[in-house]
Amino acid sequence: MSSRVHLYLERLSLDELLYLEQEIERRKARFRKEYFVLAVQTDQKLLTTLRGDMLHQITREMRRHINECTAAGSGVQLAYSPDSSLLLFRDLKGAVETSTRLLTGIADVNGKLGGATTIGLKLGIASGEDVLAPGSARCLRNSVLARRAGQCAWKSPAGVLLIDERTAQRWEPRQDPMRLPIEIDGASVFRVVPGALKTSTNDDDEDRLKEFLSLAVSRGISTLKYSLLREEARDTSGNAWSKPVARAVINIEAFDSQSLKNITFTTKCALSEYAEHVDRVRRMVSDRGLGLVKHEEASIISA
């Protein structure tokens, strides 16, 4: 026999309705915790394409990309669509790590789409106490954090992360968040750069890479191809106590249809820093809306 009590709201008095609402809020209070909600939106409407195969590919690649990045940050998915998604985290570190991976890896997604469309991500983070649970549409509709994170992402330019005031107070380093002249629900909004990678790459290499990417954009090139090679160092010192250090070689190339030849860019770094260096290159490529695919003959480098 079912133990559920059937209630007919039209038979209840006003006092009974108020008591019922208070009891529901009291029972929900034990599920109220501090969360960090990350909203992920695209800078264009991806679902307006008339090609069914392209829509299927966009949906598949975006779902895979968001799922992998969410798992890396130990988060869970509250809602998903190719245009807009909501992710839930228990700490700021996981949300920032996921944001970094989302912005860094979008170049690979654009590369797999073959230049048919270019996806740019707009991110927003809001934090505070709320009642949230994966799979609960009612919690999502009533969530203040979900609405605030979505508004931050909506106001954000492509490739930029906006955070609310409470998140800015927990950001490390404290001086990084930059206050913007906009407000959401009467609170200030801040702009940050998640996961700013720092490598030993000199400024000349970075300037040459910027020039190369600007050239690719001006020539109408949408997709770049990169390869990773391990270069064994030669011992020319003759010192028996020193060991030559291997380096990682990153080569980027693209076909220029105007000159009918390939344009290339090559940079080298210490083998122990190649992972961060590749992520930095990917981030710079994705910031310009370009796609990036890995060359078939690229080596699998391990330090």
C-alpha positions as CSV (number, residue, x, y, z in Angstrom):
1,M,0.0,0.0,0.0
2,S,1.4,3.4,-1.0
3,S,2.4,5.7,1.9
4,R,2.2,8.8,-0.2
5,V,-0.3,11.3,1.1
6,H,-2.5,12.8,-1.6
7,L,-2.9,16.5,-1.2
8,Y,-5.3,18.7,-3.0
9,L,-4.2,22.3,-2.9
10,E,-7.7,23.7,-3.4
11,R,-8.8,22.0,-0.1
12,L,-6.0,23.5,2.0
13,S,-6.2,26.7,3.9
14,L,-3.7,29.6,3.6
15,D,-2.1,28.7,6.9
16,E,-1.7,25.1,5.7
17,L,-0.1,26.1,2.5
18,L,2.3,28.4,4.3
19,Y,3.2,25.6,6.7
20,L,3.7,23.2,3.8
21,E,6.1,25.7,2.0
22,Q,8.1,26.2,5.2
23,E,8.4,22.5,5.8
24,I,9.7,22.0,2.3
25,E,12.3,24.7,2.7
26,R,13.3,23.3,6.1
27,R,13.9,19.8,4.6
28,K,15.8,21.3,1.7
29,A,18.1,23.3,4.1
30,R,20.2,20.2,4.9
31,F,21.1,20.0,1.2
32,R,22.2,23.6,1.0
33,K,26.0,23.8,0.5
34,E,28.6,26.1,-1.0
35,Y,29.0,25.5,-4.7
36,F,30.8,26.9,-7.7
37,V,28.8,27.0,-10.9
38,L,30.5,27.3,-14.3
39,A,28.4,28.4,-17.3
40,V,29.8,27.5,-20.7
41,Q,28.3,29.3,-23.7
42,T,29.3,29.6,-27.4
43,D,29.7,32.9,-29.2
44,Q,27.4,31.9,-32.0
45,K,24.2,29.9,-32.3
46,L,25.4,26.5,-33.4
47,L,22.0,24.9,-33.8
48,T,21.0,27.1,-36.7
49,T,22.8,25.0,-39.3
50,L,20.7,23.3,-41.9
51,R,23.1,20.3,-42.3
52,G,22.1,17.4,-40.1
53,D,25.5,15.7,-40.3
54,M,27.3,18.9,-39.2
55,L,24.9,19.4,-36.3
56,H,25.5,15.8,-35.2
57,Q,29.3,16.3,-35.4
58,I,29.2,19.6,-33.4
59,T,27.0,18.0,-30.7
60,R,29.3,15.0,-30.4
61,E,32.6,16.9,-30.3
62,M,31.3,19.6,-27.9
63,R,29.8,16.9,-25.5
64,R,33.1,15.0,-25.5
65,H,35.1,18.2,-24.9
66,I,33.0,19.4,-22.0
67,N,32.8,15.9,-20.4
68,E,36.5,15.5,-20.5
69,C,37.2,18.9,-19.1
70,T,34.6,18.5,-16.4
71,A,36.0,15.2,-15.3
72,A,39.5,16.7,-15.1
73,G,38.2,19.3,-12.7
74,S,36.2,16.8,-10.6
75,G,32.9,18.4,-11.4
76,V,29.5,17.2,-12.5
77,Q,27.3,18.3,-15.3
78,L,24.0,20.1,-14.4
79,A,22.8,20.8,-17.9
80,Y,24.2,20.4,-21.5
81,S,23.5,21.7,-24.9
82,P,26.0,22.6,-27.7
83,D,25.0,26.3,-27.1
84,S,25.0,26.4,-23.3
85,S,26.0,24.1,-20.5
86,L,26.2,24.4,-16.7
87,L,28.8,22.6,-14.6
88,L,28.9,22.2,-10.8
89,F,32.0,22.1,-8.6
90,R,32.7,22.0,-4.8
91,D,35.8,24.1,-5.0
92,L,37.2,27.0,-7.0
93,K,40.3,25.0,-8.1
94,G,38.3,22.5,-10.0
95,A,36.3,25.2,-11.8
96,V,39.4,27.1,-12.8
97,E,41.1,23.9,-14.1
98,T,38.1,23.0,-16.2
99,S,37.9,26.6,-17.5
100,T,41.6,26.4,-18.6
101,R,41.1,23.1,-20.3
102,L,37.9,24.3,-22.1
103,L,39.6,27.4,-23.5
104,T,42.8,25.5,-24.4
105,G,41.2,22.6,-26.1
106,I,38.6,24.4,-28.2
107,A,41.3,24.7,-30.9
108,D,41.3,20.9,-31.3
109,V,37.5,20.9,-31.5
110,N,37.6,23.5,-34.3
111,G,40.2,21.5,-36.0
112,K,38.0,18.4,-36.0
113,L,35.2,20.4,-37.5
114,G,37.4,21.1,-40.5
115,G,36.8,24.8,-40.6
116,A,33.1,24.4,-41.4
117,T,32.3,26.5,-38.3
118,T,34.5,28.2,-35.7
119,I,33.5,27.9,-32.0
120,G,34.5,30.4,-29.4
121,L,33.7,29.8,-25.7
122,K,32.3,32.4,-23.2
123,L,32.6,31.4,-19.6
124,G,31.2,32.6,-16.3
125,I,31.6,31.5,-12.7
126,A,29.3,32.2,-9.7
127,S,29.7,30.9,-6.2
128,G,27.7,30.8,-3.0
129,E,25.3,28.7,-1.0
130,D,22.5,27.0,-2.9
131,V,20.5,23.8,-3.3
132,L,21.7,22.0,-6.4
133,A,21.6,18.5,-7.6
134,P,22.4,16.9,-11.0
135,G,19.3,15.8,-12.9
136,S,17.0,18.1,-10.9
137,A,15.4,20.6,-13.3
138,R,13.5,22.3,-10.5
139,C,16.7,23.0,-8.6
140,L,18.2,24.4,-11.7
141,R,15.3,26.7,-12.5
142,N,15.2,28.1,-8.9
143,S,19.0,28.4,-8.6
144,V,20.4,31.9,-8.1
145,L,23.9,30.7,-8.9
146,A,22.9,29.1,-12.2
147,R,21.3,32.4,-13.3
148,R,24.2,34.5,-12.2
149,A,26.8,32.3,-13.8
150,G,24.8,32.3,-17.0
151,Q,24.6,36.1,-17.0
152,C,28.4,36.3,-16.5
153,A,28.9,34.0,-19.5
154,W,26.4,35.9,-21.6
155,K,28.2,39.2,-21.0
156,S,31.7,37.7,-21.5
157,P,33.5,38.0,-24.8
158,A,34.8,34.9,-26.6
159,G,37.8,33.3,-24.8
160,V,37.2,35.3,-21.6
161,L,36.1,34.2,-18.1
162,L,34.0,36.5,-16.0
163,I,33.4,35.8,-12.3
164,D,31.1,37.3,-9.7
165,E,32.2,39.3,-6.6
166,R,32.2,36.4,-4.2
167,T,34.4,34.3,-6.5
168,A,36.8,37.2,-6.9
169,Q,37.3,37.3,-3.2
170,R,38.6,33.7,-3.3
171,W,40.7,34.0,-6.4
172,E,44.4,33.5,-6.1
173,P,46.4,35.7,-6.6
174,R,44.0,38.3,-5.2
175,Q,45.2,41.1,-7.5
176,D,44.4,39.2,-10.7
177,P,40.6,39.9,-11.0
178,M,40.0,43.1,-12.9
179,R,36.7,44.9,-12.0
180,L,34.5,45.7,-15.0
181,P,32.1,48.6,-15.3
182,I,29.1,46.3,-15.4
183,E,26.9,44.7,-12.7
184,I,24.8,41.6,-12.3
185,D,22.0,41.7,-9.7
186,G,23.6,44.8,-8.2
187,A,27.0,43.1,-7.7
188,S,30.3,43.8,-9.5
189,V,31.7,41.5,-12.2
190,F,35.4,40.7,-12.6
191,R,37.5,39.6,-15.5
192,V,40.2,37.0,-15.0
193,V,42.6,34.8,-17.1
194,P,42.3,31.2,-15.9
195,G,45.4,29.1,-15.9
196,A,47.9,31.6,-17.3
197,L,50.8,29.3,-18.3
198,K,54.3,30.5,-17.6
199,T,57.2,28.8,-19.5
200,S,60.8,29.6,-20.2
201,T,59.9,30.6,-23.8
202,N,61.5,33.9,-24.7
203,D,59.6,36.8,-25.9
204,D,61.0,36.5,-29.4
205,D,59.4,33.1,-29.9
206,E,56.1,34.3,-28.6
207,D,56.2,37.4,-30.8
208,R,57.0,35.3,-33.9
209,L,54.1,33.0,-33.0
210,K,51.7,36.0,-32.8
211,E,53.0,37.2,-36.2
212,F,52.5,33.7,-37.7
213,L,48.9,33.4,-36.3
214,S,48.1,36.9,-37.5
215,L,49.4,36.0,-41.0
216,A,47.2,32.9,-41.0
217,V,44.1,34.9,-40.1
218,S,44.8,37.5,-42.7
219,R,45.2,34.8,-45.4
220,G,41.8,33.3,-44.5
221,I,43.3,30.0,-43.1
222,S,41.0,28.4,-40.6
223,T,42.9,25.2,-39.6
224,L,46.5,24.7,-38.6
225,K,48.4,21.4,-38.3
226,Y,51.0,20.7,-35.7
227,S,53.5,18.0,-34.9
228,L,55.6,17.2,-31.8
229,L,59.1,15.8,-32.3
230,R,61.7,14.8,-29.8
231,E,65.2,16.1,-30.5
232,E,68.1,14.3,-28.9
233,A,70.7,16.8,-27.8
234,R,74.3,16.3,-29.0
235,D,77.0,16.3,-26.4
236,T,79.6,18.7,-27.7
237,S,81.2,19.7,-24.4
238,G,83.2,16.5,-24.0
239,N,82.5,16.6,-20.2
240,A,81.9,13.2,-18.8
241,W,79.9,14.6,-15.9
242,S,77.3,16.5,-17.9
243,K,74.4,14.8,-19.7
244,P,72.9,16.3,-22.9
245,V,69.3,17.5,-22.4
246,A,66.7,16.5,-25.0
247,R,64.3,19.1,-26.4
248,A,60.8,19.1,-27.7
249,V,60.2,20.6,-31.2
250,I,56.8,22.0,-32.0
251,N,56.2,22.5,-35.7
252,I,53.0,24.3,-36.9
253,E,52.1,24.5,-40.6
254,A,49.3,25.6,-42.8
255,F,48.6,25.8,-46.6
256,D,48.5,29.3,-48.0
257,S,46.1,29.3,-51.0
258,Q,47.4,32.7,-52.1
259,S,51.0,31.8,-52.5
260,L,50.3,28.1,-53.1
261,K,52.8,26.9,-50.5
262,N,53.0,25.9,-46.9
263,I,53.8,28.5,-44.2
264,T,55.5,27.0,-41.1
265,F,56.5,28.0,-37.6
266,T,58.9,26.1,-35.3
267,T,59.6,26.5,-31.7
268,K,61.6,24.5,-29.2
269,C,61.5,24.0,-25.5
270,A,63.0,21.8,-22.8
271,L,61.4,18.4,-22.7
272,S,60.2,18.9,-19.1
273,E,58.2,21.9,-20.2
274,Y,56.7,20.7,-23.5
275,A,53.2,20.0,-22.0
276,E,52.8,23.5,-20.7
277,H,54.3,25.0,-23.9
278,V,51.9,23.1,-26.1
279,D,49.0,24.2,-24.0
280,R,50.1,27.8,-24.3
281,V,50.3,27.4,-28.1
282,R,46.8,25.9,-28.2
283,R,45.5,28.7,-26.1
284,M,46.9,31.4,-28.4
285,V,45.5,29.5,-31.4
286,S,42.1,29.2,-29.9
287,D,42.0,32.9,-28.9
288,R,42.2,33.7,-32.6
289,G,39.4,31.3,-33.5
290,L,41.6,28.9,-35.4
291,G,41.4,25.2,-35.5
292,L,44.3,22.9,-34.7
293,V,44.8,19.2,-35.7
294,K,47.7,16.9,-34.9
295,H,49.9,15.6,-37.7
296,E,49.7,11.9,-38.4
297,E,53.4,11.5,-38.1
298,A,53.8,13.4,-34.8
299,S,55.7,11.6,-32.1
300,I,54.4,10.7,-28.7
301,I,56.7,12.6,-26.4
302,S,57.3,11.5,-22.8
303,A,59.7,13.1,-20.4
